[in-house]
Amino acid sequence: MSSNFYEAELRHVLHFAMESNRIRDLGNSSPFFAQLMKAYPSCGSKIDWARVPGSVERAEERADFQIIQFVSFFDQVVQKFRLVGDVVYVGDSATDFALAGSMECMREALPELLAIPQHHYLMGPDGSWCMCFTMEGNMGFGFHPKLSTRPDRAM
């Protein structure tokens, strides 16, 4: 199993969660990105949240508050939209693997995941929803435009 520096570091800090199978390595992230790109409108390499009906967006310009603000955003979205079950995590450049775990386990791992300099995507295993945190401090959440029966609800 080859891995780069960031993947090796994540495996180290998430060792106990991965060893106990609370967080699972799903292998290469490419199939998950293909699923995202097929499901959500894009602008360059990012999801175009403005074209996702009912999406929620936030931004934090101050780098020292970005991770804290995204964790808060994550908590608010999970509560507001009653997200449950497994979550798939993929990063878009520094890591090449996908990870999965329960909402609670992934929430606990967020500080370690978000410390890696890349765009971060969390999604329902069926792609029905996606949450994103970019290196620039932008945050987005939305339901798959074609699968969603959710009404537009602002946060």
Buried (B, 14 or more C-beta within 10 A) or exposed (E): EEBEEBBEBBBEBBEEBBEEEBBBBBEEBEEBBEBBEEBBEEEEEBBBBEEBEBBBBBEBEEEEEBBEBBBBBBEBBBEEBEBEEBBBBBBBEBBBBBBBBBBEBBBBBBEBBBEBEBBBBBBBEEBBBBBBBBBEBBBBBBBBBEEBEBEEEEE
